[in-house]
Amino acid sequence: MAEIVELQRNSANWDKVVDDIVRIEKKIFPKHESLARSFDEELKKKNSGLLYTQLDEDIAGYVMYSWPSSLSACITKLAVKENYRGQGHGEKLLKAAMQKCRTRNVHRISLHVDPTRTAAMQLYKKLGFQVDTLVEGYYSSDRNAYRMYLDFDME
């Protein structure tokens, strides 16, 4: 049974979880996009969080997010291991991160995505994200990104 877990700074399994996530990070993202070398520091930043999907002893995927201000949040990473893709793990992780952001009363969540990552684009659109603009050279000189956002209705 899949369980979404929030990584706590004082967690006894911090090192193991971070090591597993760094391995996933290195496998999925090109070297210049990977946070593998700085993952520990990224997670220790005050306004950031990480949720991961635990399946028995295996980590199927993770989502990293931050809230640089009281009004906005950012999804910095969303990754699911190849053998767990297409099973809804990415959607559950993203929804859980969105909920965490909602509890902080942010008005907008933004993210960047490679337009060629079709599955990611479909997921973000399905959950209500809209394309804001194309950011040329975001990942590298020949790889662009869409900046996408989701605004929450404020009651």
N, C-alpha and C positions, 0 to 999 in steps of 0.2 A: 504494500500500500504506500503510495506516494504521500509525503508529508512536506509541507513548506515550513522551513525553519528560519528564524531570524538569527543571524550571527551576532552574538553578544561579545562585547570587548573582553569581558572577564571569563569567557567560556573556556572550559577545560580542554575542549577539542579545537580551539582556535587554530593552532599550528597545522593540524591535520586537514582541517577544512580549507584553510588558505592554500596549503600545498596542493590539494586536489583541484581547487579552482584555478590556480596558476597553471596547472597542467592542461586543463580545459582551455584556458585563455591562450596558451601557446599553440595549441592544436588548431583552434578555430580562427584566430585573428592573425593577419600578417604582422611581422615583427614590429614595424613602426606604429602599428595601431594597438599593440598589446600593452596592457598595464602590468604584465607579469613581473617586471623588475620593480615596480613601485606599488604593487598591490597592497602590501602591508601598510605603507604610509597613507595611501588613498583611504583605506578602511579606518584608519585612526583619526582622520579628519572629523571635526566636531559634527558637522551637519551632513553626515552621510550614513547610508545603511546598506545592508546586503541581505537578501533573502536567497535561500537555495532550496532545491527540491532534493529530499533524501529518499532514496529507494533502497531499503535494507541498509547495506553499508556503502552504497554507491551514491555519488552526487550526480543527478541527471542534468542539472542546469542551475543557473543563477541569474539574478538581476541586481544591479548596483544602481543606487540612486542617491541624489543629494538635493538639499534644499538651501541654496545659497542665500535666499531671502525669505521673508515671511510670505511673500506673494507668489513665488515661483519655485518649481522643483525641476529636476532634470534626470532623465533616465540615462545613465552614463554607459551601462553595459547590459545586454541581455544575451545570454548564450545557452544553448541546449546541446548536449553531446549528440553526435550524429545518430547513434543507435537508439536515442530516445525521442527523436524528432517526429512530428506528425501525430503525437499522442496527447497534445493539449498542455504539455508542461510549460511552454513559453507563454501561452495565454494565461494560465493560472498564476505564473510568477509575475507577469506584467500587471494583472488585475490586483494581486496582493500588494505590489509596490504602489499602484495607483491609490489603493485604499489607505496605505500608510501615509501617503502624501495628503490625502483628503483629511486625515485626522489632524494634520498640521495646518489645516485651513488654507492651503495654497490655492491660488486662483488658476494657475496654469502649470501644466507639465510640458516640457519640451524634450526633444531628442533629435539626434542626427542618425540618418540611415543611408546606406549605399543604395541608390535607385535600382541597382541590379540584383539586390537581395529581395527577390519577389515575395518569398514566404514572409519575410519580416514586414515588408510594405503592406501586404494583405492583412496581417495581424494588426498592425497599428491602425489601419483604416477601419477594420472591423470593430475596434474598440473606441473609435471616434476621433482618432488623431487626424489632423488635416495638414496638407503640405503648406508650409509658409513660404519657403523660397528654396531655390537651388543655390548651394554654396559651392562655388567652383574651387577645385583644388583642396577640398577639406581634408581628405585622407592622404593624398599625395598630389603631385602636379597633374597627374592624369586620372585621378579618381575624385569624383564629386560626391556630394551628399545632399539629401533633402533635409532641411530643418523642418520638423513637424511639431505640432503642438496640439494640446487638448485643453480647452477651457472648461472649468467647472462652473455650473450655475450656482451663483451665490444667493442663498435664500436670505 
